[in-house]
Amino acid sequence: MSVRQAAHLADILIGRELPWNLSWYGRAVVVPSSGPLPTLELPGGLRVTVLSPEEKDLERLSTRWDDETEKFDPSYQASDEEPPAEREEPDAEPAPETSRAPRPDVFVSYAHTDQDWAEQLARHMSAGGLDPFIDRAIDPGIKWSEEIESAMDKAVAALVLVSADYLASGYAVEVELPALRDRLERRKLQLSWVVVRPAAWEKSQLVEIQAAHDPGRPLSDLDPGEREAAFVSIARTLADSVAAAPSRGMPLETSTDVPPLAAAPFRSDTSVANRSSMAFLIEFEGRSTLVGGDAHASTLERSVRRLLDERGVDRLRLDAFVVPHNGSRGNLSRELLAVVAADRYLISTDGSRFRHPDAETIARIIEYGRASPDARPTLVFNYRTETNDMWDDPALQERYGYDAVYPAADRGGIRADLVVRPGARTSPSDIAPREGPR
């Protein structure tokens, strides 16, 4: 569910005074800082244990809810009034990835009060043959934070527009700028900055990074002729950075060398929205599935450890683990895999928008995700894509001791049967393509 859809659902629930979260007495479903994890037992015996979000993370999201919603839908109204009809979410799928440039040359980071500056610079970049990314280009219905992360990953260079508003932005300074610096340190992109309006840049994280324009002369202080010349110079500097890059954007990761991929440093997802995602454990008649949602690995690890303490066991036995955030490298850590014992890992994505699953995630599952030392984990993909097809290699599976299951070429979806004999090893034969359309 996108932010736009969630805001519309909230409008309906509140505006029509419909009951919600009755099992939690109308309060938000969160993991408290102490005490037992929240659980719900449904008629018939199915038990649900909430693992994410934590209370502090939901509170953090709530302080930004209106701002985040407006980024998706300028018509959003933070009030009790009935929303306008045009805010109805269409049934159609979002526009396909091919409707936008899949790999922007330059990611532009800026405060929304500086959007005019971003658009002026973007025009000059475009005139110089570059493809800039500014977040007004995000399609309706797309998860904003994920699109930002994806654009950063695919860009060759980034330009930060500095102003007092930018430096006062919690998201910019605490999330976006550190993410850009991390990619700079890993040589994933070139990073530069320009002061568009007077600001205390001397005390910012940018002082050690080369500016694209003299920071002592903010663009807003220049006369029109000087400003135009500065725009041209900045665009030319960025074009030189892009031309000097070894490749246009991050290449698709096709390595299948499991040990180094699994051992790569883990860098956590930084998305506030993902940190607030719901994740839960489902248990029924001795079978269990952990549905990871988009939750952060550290959040899930903390909750699982609390559950282990409550139950007095060392690892959480799972028949299936729906891998968080479509198999993103930033949402599945070795530490999380150490506290679960899963037979099957379900990866749900077509890979078209964010190129998930990441190779590091698959390698971590193979290397660290075994229910026991002699177990053979099964990877279950609901699509066959260029981002996962390389794992369908019998020699590779024999070498590293895993199985991989894909849907039939002419069918969509996967059905995983969790009914297995006690103590028996999971077999790919327990999984079959789902009949009917995707």
Order of alpha helices (4+ residues) and beta strands (2+ residues): alpha-beta-beta-alpha-alpha-beta-alpha-beta-alpha-beta-alpha-alpha-beta-alpha-alpha-alpha-beta-beta-alpha-beta-beta-alpha-beta-beta-alpha-beta-alpha-beta-beta-beta
